Amino acid sequence: MEVCITVTFGICFGRFQEDEVSLIVQLLTSHPPPSPAGVRFVSIGLCMLIACPSLIGQQEHEKRSIEWVQWLVKEEAYFER
């Protein structure tokens, strides 16, 4: 988890263009398969959304991120493997 947070903070100190933000949010809020790689992907996505408030600066990005977190809560058992 430390590596994820370190990498995430390093990424978030930069400035993203709006088209980059849209693509990053779209990627981070995808629904990966229930596999070890999917669990790691979800963990990194959650870290990035927490560490980079600029990713949810627009209402549509915030809405998509909230829906994704709600999906994570609903699918908790899905990722407990």
Secondary structure, 3 states (H helix, E strand, C coil): CHHHHHHHHHHHCCCCCHHHHHHHHHHHCCCCCCCHHHHHHHHHHHHHHHHCHHHHCCHHHHHHHHHHHHHHHHCHHHHCC
